[in-house]
Amino acid sequence: MRDGKIVAIGPAGVRDLQSKEAVAPGDRSMIASCGKAATRLRFGRLVDKGKLRWDSTLAELPPDVSM
């Protein structure tokens, strides 16, 4: 991203630290626990906007879904 615009898209890094073979666009990778960090970030942004509280219950979170 540069000035809010995408300037390049593609993988970066190596497949293996020893071989130094570059990753390719078709390579699959494990995202491990990245979803947890992304969820916390999103939740935190909603707290900052006043839409949620850190102590919100699950029943309060999706107002259109019955719990």
C-alpha positions as CSV (number, residue, x, y, z in Angstrom):
1,M,0.0,0.0,0.0
2,R,1.2,3.5,-0.8
3,D,-1.0,6.5,-0.1
4,G,-4.0,4.2,0.5
5,K,-3.6,2.5,-2.9
6,I,-2.4,-1.1,-3.6
7,V,0.9,-1.0,-5.5
8,A,1.7,-4.7,-5.4
9,I,0.1,-8.0,-4.5
10,G,2.0,-11.2,-3.9
11,P,3.7,-13.5,-1.5
12,A,6.9,-12.6,0.3
13,G,9.3,-14.7,2.2
14,V,10.9,-18.1,1.9
15,R,9.4,-21.6,2.0
16,D,12.2,-22.9,4.2
17,L,14.8,-21.1,6.2
18,Q,17.6,-23.5,5.1
19,S,16.9,-23.7,1.4
20,K,15.9,-20.0,1.0
21,E,13.5,-21.0,-1.8
22,A,11.1,-18.2,-2.3
23,V,7.4,-18.7,-1.7
24,A,5.2,-18.8,-4.8
25,P,1.6,-17.4,-5.3
26,G,0.1,-20.9,-5.3
27,D,1.8,-22.0,-2.0
28,R,-0.5,-22.9,0.9
29,S,0.4,-21.9,4.4
30,M,-0.9,-22.5,7.9
31,I,-2.4,-19.4,9.5
32,A,-1.9,-20.9,12.9
33,S,-3.4,-18.7,15.6
34,C,-3.6,-15.5,13.4
35,G,-7.4,-15.6,13.7
36,K,-7.2,-15.0,17.4
37,A,-5.1,-11.8,17.0
38,A,-7.4,-10.6,14.2
39,T,-10.5,-11.2,16.3
40,R,-9.0,-9.3,19.2
41,L,-8.0,-6.4,16.9
42,R,-11.5,-6.2,15.5
43,F,-13.1,-6.4,18.9
44,G,-10.8,-3.7,20.2
45,R,-11.7,-1.4,17.3
46,L,-15.4,-1.9,18.1
47,V,-14.7,-1.1,21.8
48,D,-12.9,2.1,20.7
49,K,-16.0,3.1,18.6
50,G,-18.3,2.5,21.6
51,K,-20.2,-0.4,19.9
52,L,-19.0,-3.0,22.4
53,R,-17.4,-3.1,25.8
54,W,-14.6,-5.4,27.0
55,D,-17.0,-7.0,29.4
56,S,-19.8,-7.6,26.8
57,T,-21.5,-11.0,27.0
58,L,-22.0,-13.3,24.0
59,A,-25.8,-12.7,24.3
60,E,-25.2,-9.0,23.8
61,L,-22.9,-9.2,20.8
62,P,-25.1,-10.3,17.8
63,P,-28.3,-8.3,18.3
64,D,-30.1,-10.1,15.4
65,V,-29.2,-13.7,16.6
66,S,-31.1,-15.3,19.5
67,M,-29.0,-17.0,22.1
